[in-house]
């Protein structure tokens, strides 16, 4: 608990952030930090003290994990009908909506809440406008802990995103206190104040506990595909926002020996919209899984509420697909109409990318969509499209290549029009290096910094040295 007369101004609270984080996590990040850019990532992950067996046991106690893997036979056949001779990989989906709270985020929350209980914290707090809030609240309810969730919900006009309102409802249904904020910079400040005044555990999305919890998802995908098909998945498609989903799943796949499986990230293309801008807040129809999070977090992971982010997407990513809002809404409805699975649009981002991949892959190959999420109320595609129209966005059927984020949502007429597009991975890596130079002058980098950056970019030291020599700083 904070001292009664402690300075709670923005400047004073943010200046105490490392002290607050240490008290609210039981982790001293300074033990791992080697420079302004480098830290001992693998040691930090190991020293959570949880093995994969431990995590699976803990998750089983609170209705998490061992979710079903479905073959989407009808959707696969639809893709094969236009994919060309010998093309059209089998599409599988891991139904994470079967977890308590209805998404894969229950895996992330399970270990954080368990750790809070183990260390005798009285409650947990997290800043999130997504499914993670409901996951933390659900896990806290089962572990007998109090829970506070902080959300950016509305713009300066007081207009709320329907998807976030639905997630607020879910958090409160599980017994959490929800603090609703307007979009802006005060979220992190409010979280720090909440952690300091309550003494609660920081159930951040970006701690080693949260990422370790997702590793079981990758292991389950490997085991279930092998059991059914006698081989490893050829590609696993992962919705990408802050990077924890991709990092945890990829680490689990690697732990299970799937070192040849292609790791494909996917985000909704919201290029041109500024995620922190009040005027753009309600001009997007996806509150997560979009480029407003996916690109910034890929190109500089340490922009989060902990000193070092355990979610490091470029460390594991082989490819990055972008899809349009209209394509995702179309595939979401197709999943319901063809496969009898009604799931939330955000969880279908990776399914949309899987369609574009499957048409290019051979028929004897397997592409896995590693998550679904629950749907309902504000999360449903019909409500999201109505909200878009209410905010002056044109919604029409046509060629999705005509989609303009914040202005037009173009829903395809047929599945063949779902094509997506591939991001330039080297451009992303160079953007990361430019951010690294801003954080730490290049003439001060040592061999350890180069090795860390090489690992974080899934390249070798020679590539980093060559790439950084060509960077032009503005």
Residue pairs with C-beta under 8 A, 6 or more apart in sequence:
1 196
1 197
1 198
1 199
2 8
2 196
2 197
6 12
6 196
7 13
8 193
10 189
13 20
13 189
13 192
13 193
13 196
14 188
14 189
14 192
16 192
16 196
17 192
18 29
18 30
18 307
20 192
20 195
20 196
21 27
21 29
21 195
21 202
21 305
21 306
21 307
22 28
22 29
23 195
23 196
23 199
24 125
24 195
24 196
24 199
24 200
24 201
24 202
25 201
25 202
25 204
25 207
25 306
26 115
26 119
27 207
27 208
29 39
29 44
29 306
29 307
29 308
30 307
32 39
32 40
32 41
32 43
32 44
32 308
33 39
33 307
33 308
34 40
34 448
34 449
34 452
35 440
35 444
35 445
35 446
35 448
35 449
36 439
36 440
37 436
37 439
37 440
37 445
37 449
37 452
37 453
38 448
38 449
38 451
38 452
38 453
39 308
39 452
41 308
41 310
41 312
41 315
41 452
41 455
41 456
44 208
44 308
44 310
45 208
45 211
45 212
45 251
45 310
47 208
48 111
48 115
48 208
48 209
48 212
50 58
50 111
50 209
50 212
52 215
52 216
52 219
52 252
52 255
55 110
55 111
55 212
55 213
55 215
55 216
56 65
56 216
56 219
58 110
58 111
58 114
59 65
59 106
59 107
59 110
59 111
59 213
59 216
60 66
61 142
62 100
62 106
62 110
62 113
62 138
62 139
62 142
62 143
63 99
63 100
63 106
63 142
64 99
64 100
64 106
64 107
64 110
64 139
65 99
65 107
65 216
65 217
65 220
66 220
67 94
67 95
67 96
67 98
67 99
67 220
68 94
68 95
68 98
69 92
69 93
69 94
69 95
69 220
69 221
69 224
69 225
69 228
69 368
70 92
70 93
70 95
70 339
70 341
71 90
71 91
71 92
71 228
72 91
72 92
72 93
72 335
72 338
72 339
74 338
74 339
75 91
75 334
75 335
75 338
75 339
75 355
76 88
76 89
76 90
76 91
76 358
78 334
78 338
78 415
79 88
79 91
79 355
79 358
79 359
79 415
80 87
80 88
80 363
82 359
82 415
82 416
83 358
83 359
83 360
84 359
86 362
86 363
87 359
87 360
87 361
87 362
87 363
88 358
88 359
88 361
88 363
89 234
89 235
89 357
89 358
89 361
89 362
89 363
89 365
89 366
89 367
90 229
90 358
90 363
90 365
90 366
90 367
91 351
91 354
91 355
91 358
91 367
91 369
92 225
92 233
92 366
92 367
92 368
92 369
93 341
93 351
93 368
93 369
93 372
94 217
94 220
94 221
94 224
94 368
94 369
94 370
94 371
94 372
95 341
95 372
96 103
96 104
96 106
96 217
96 347
96 370
96 371
96 372
96 373
97 103
97 343
97 344
97 347
97 372
97 373
97 374
99 106
99 107
99 135
100 106
100 135
100 138
100 139
100 142
101 109
101 131
101 134
101 135
101 137
101 138
101 139
101 170
101 174
102 131
102 134
102 170
102 373
102 374
103 131
103 134
103 135
103 347
103 371
103 372
103 373
103 374
104 214
104 217
104 245
104 370
104 371
104 373
105 130
105 131
105 132
105 134
105 135
106 135
106 138
106 139
107 213
107 214
107 216
107 217
107 248
108 132
108 135
108 205
108 210
108 211
108 213
108 214
108 244
108 248
109 132
109 135
109 136
109 138
109 139
109 203
109 210
109 213
110 135
110 139
110 213
111 209
111 210
111 212
111 213
112 124
112 136
112 139
112 201
112 203
112 204
112 207
112 209
112 210
112 213
113 124
113 136
113 139
113 140
113 143
113 145
113 201
113 203
114 139
114 143
115 201
115 209
116 123
116 124
116 143
116 145
116 200
116 201
116 203
117 143
117 144
117 145
119 201
121 145
121 199
121 200
121 201
122 145
122 146
122 198
122 199
122 200
123 140
123 145
123 146
123 147
123 148
123 198
123 200
123 201
124 136
124 140
124 145
124 146
124 147
124 148
124 200
124 201
124 202
124 203
125 147
125 148
125 149
125 150
125 191
125 194
125 195
125 198
125 200
125 201
125 202
125 203
126 132
126 133
126 136
126 148
126 149
126 150
126 191
126 202
126 203
126 204
126 205
127 149
127 150
127 151
127 187
127 188
127 190
127 191
127 204
127 305
128 136
128 149
128 150
128 151
128 205
129 151
129 152
129 153
129 161
129 164
129 167
129 287
129 288
130 167
130 241
130 287
130 288
130 346
131 167
131 288
131 346
131 373
132 205
133 149
133 151
133 167
133 168
133 170
133 171
133 176
133 178
134 167
134 170
134 171
134 174
136 147
136 149
136 176
136 203
137 147
137 149
137 170
137 171
137 172
137 173
137 174
137 175
137 176
138 174
140 146
140 147
140 174
140 175
140 176
141 147
141 174
141 175
146 177
146 200
147 171
147 174
147 175
147 176
147 177
148 176
148 177
148 178
148 179
148 194
148 198
148 200
149 171
149 176
149 177
149 178
149 179
150 178
150 179
150 181
150 187
150 190
150 191
150 194
151 164
151 167
151 168
151 171
151 178
151 179
151 180
151 181
152 164
152 181
152 182
152 183
152 184
152 187
152 281
153 160
153 161
153 164
153 165
153 168
153 180
153 181
153 182
154 160
154 161
154 180
154 182
154 183
155 182
155 183
155 278
155 279
155 281
155 282
156 182
156 278
159 282
161 281
161 282
161 287
161 378
161 387
162 377
162 378
162 379
162 383
162 384
162 387
163 286
163 287
163 346
163 378
163 379
163 384
164 287
164 378
165 377
165 378
166 376
166 377
166 378
166 379
167 378
167 379
168 178
168 180
169 377
171 178
172 178
179 190
179 194
181 187
181 190
182 278
183 276
183 277
183 278
183 281
184 276
184 278
185 276
188 305
191 202
191 305
194 200
195 202
202 305
202 306
203 210
204 210
204 304
204 305
204 306
205 242
205 244
205 304
205 311
206 242
206 244
206 304
206 305
206 306
206 309
206 310
206 311
207 306
207 310
208 310
210 244
210 248
210 310
210 311
211 244
211 247
211 248
211 251
211 310
211 311
212 248
213 248
214 244
214 245
214 247
214 248
214 249
214 251
214 252
215 248
215 249
215 251
215 252
215 255
216 252
217 248
217 249
217 252
217 370
217 371
218 236
218 248
218 249
218 250
218 251
218 252
218 253
218 254
218 255
218 256
218 258
218 370
219 252
219 253
219 255
219 256
220 252
221 233
221 236
221 249
221 252
221 253
221 368
221 370
222 232
222 233
222 252
222 253
222 256
222 257
222 258
222 261
223 256
225 231
225 232
225 233
225 366
225 368
226 232
229 366
231 366
232 257
232 258
232 260
232 261
233 258
233 261
233 366
233 367
233 368
234 261
234 262
234 361
234 365
234 366
234 367
235 261
235 262
235 263
235 264
235 357
235 361
235 365
235 366
235 367
235 368
236 249
236 250
236 253
236 261
236 262
236 263
236 264
236 367
236 368
236 370
237 264
237 265
237 266
237 321
237 350
237 351
237 353
237 354
237 357
237 367
237 368
237 369
237 370
238 245
238 246
238 249
238 250
238 263
238 264
238 265
238 266
238 350
238 370
238 371
239 245
239 265
239 266
239 267
239 289
239 346
239 347
239 349
239 350
239 371
240 246
240 265
240 266
240 267
240 289
240 294
240 298
240 313
240 317
240 320
241 267
241 288
241 289
241 290
241 293
241 294
241 297
242 293
242 297
242 304
242 311
243 297
243 298
243 301
243 309
243 311
243 312
243 313
244 310
244 311
245 370
245 371
246 263
246 265
246 311
246 313
246 316
246 317
247 310
247 311
247 312
247 313
247 315
247 316
248 311
249 263
249 370
250 263
250 316
250 317
251 316
253 261
253 263
254 316
262 318
262 319
263 316
263 317
263 318
263 319
264 317
264 318
264 319
264 320
264 321
264 353
264 357
265 294
265 298
265 313
265 317
265 319
265 320
265 321
266 289
266 320
266 321
266 322
266 323
266 349
266 350
266 352
266 353
266 420
267 289
267 290
267 291
267 293
267 294
267 295
267 320
267 321
267 322
267 323
267 349
268 286
268 289
268 290
268 291
268 322
268 323
268 324
268 325
268 328
268 349
269 290
269 291
269 322
269 323
269 324
269 325
269 403
269 405
269 421
270 284
270 286
270 290
270 291
270 292
270 325
270 405
270 406
271 291
271 405
272 404
272 405
272 406
273 280
273 283
273 284
273 292
273 405
273 406
274 280
274 292
275 281
275 284
275 290
275 292
275 293
280 406
282 387
282 391
283 391
283 393
283 405
283 406
284 290
284 292
284 405
284 406
285 325
285 329
285 345
285 384
285 385
285 387
285 388
285 393
285 409
286 325
286 328
286 345
286 346
286 349
286 384
287 346
288 346
289 346
289 349
291 322
294 320
295 428
295 431
296 303
297 303
297 304
297 309
297 311
297 313
298 313
298 314
298 317
298 320
298 428
298 432
299 314
299 428
299 431
299 432
299 435
300 432
300 435
300 436
301 309
301 311
301 312
301 313
301 456
302 308
302 309
303 309
304 311
312 456
314 428
314 429
314 432
314 456
314 457
314 458
315 455
315 456
315 457
315 458
316 458
317 425
317 458
318 458
319 422
319 423
319 425
320 422
320 423
320 425
320 428
321 353
321 356
321 357
321 420
321 421
321 422
321 423
322 420
322 421
322 422
322 423
323 349
323 352
323 353
323 356
323 418
323 420
324 400
324 401
324 403
324 409
324 410
324 420
325 403
325 405
325 409
326 400
326 403
326 409
326 410
326 411
326 412
327 352
327 400
327 403
327 412
327 417
327 418
327 419
327 420
328 345
328 348
328 349
328 352
329 345
329 381
329 384
329 385
329 409
329 411
330 400
330 411
330 412
330 415
330 418
331 348
331 351
331 352
331 355
331 418
332 343
332 344
332 345
332 348
332 381
333 381
334 415
335 341
335 342
335 343
335 348
335 351
336 342
336 343
341 372
342 375
343 372
343 373
343 374
343 375
344 372
344 373
344 374
344 375
344 376
344 379
344 380
345 375
345 379
345 380
345 381
345 384
346 373
346 379
347 371
347 372
347 373
348 372
350 369
350 370
350 371
351 369
352 418
352 420
353 420
354 367
354 368
354 369
355 415
355 418
356 418
356 419
356 420
357 367
358 367
361 367
373 379
377 383
378 384
378 387
385 395
385 409
388 395
388 409
389 395
393 406
393 407
393 408
393 409
394 407
394 408
394 409
395 408
395 409
395 411
396 408
396 409
396 410
396 411
397 410
397 411
397 412
397 413
398 410
398 411
398 412
398 413
399 410
399 412
399 417
400 410
400 411
400 412
400 417
400 418
400 419
401 410
401 419
402 408
402 410
403 409
403 410
412 418
426 467
429 457
429 459
429 467
430 467
430 470
430 471
432 453
432 456
432 457
433 453
433 457
433 464
433 467
433 468
433 471
434 471
434 473
436 453
437 468
437 471
437 473
438 473
440 449
442 468
450 461
450 464
450 465
451 461
453 464
454 460
454 461
454 463
454 464
457 463
457 464
459 467
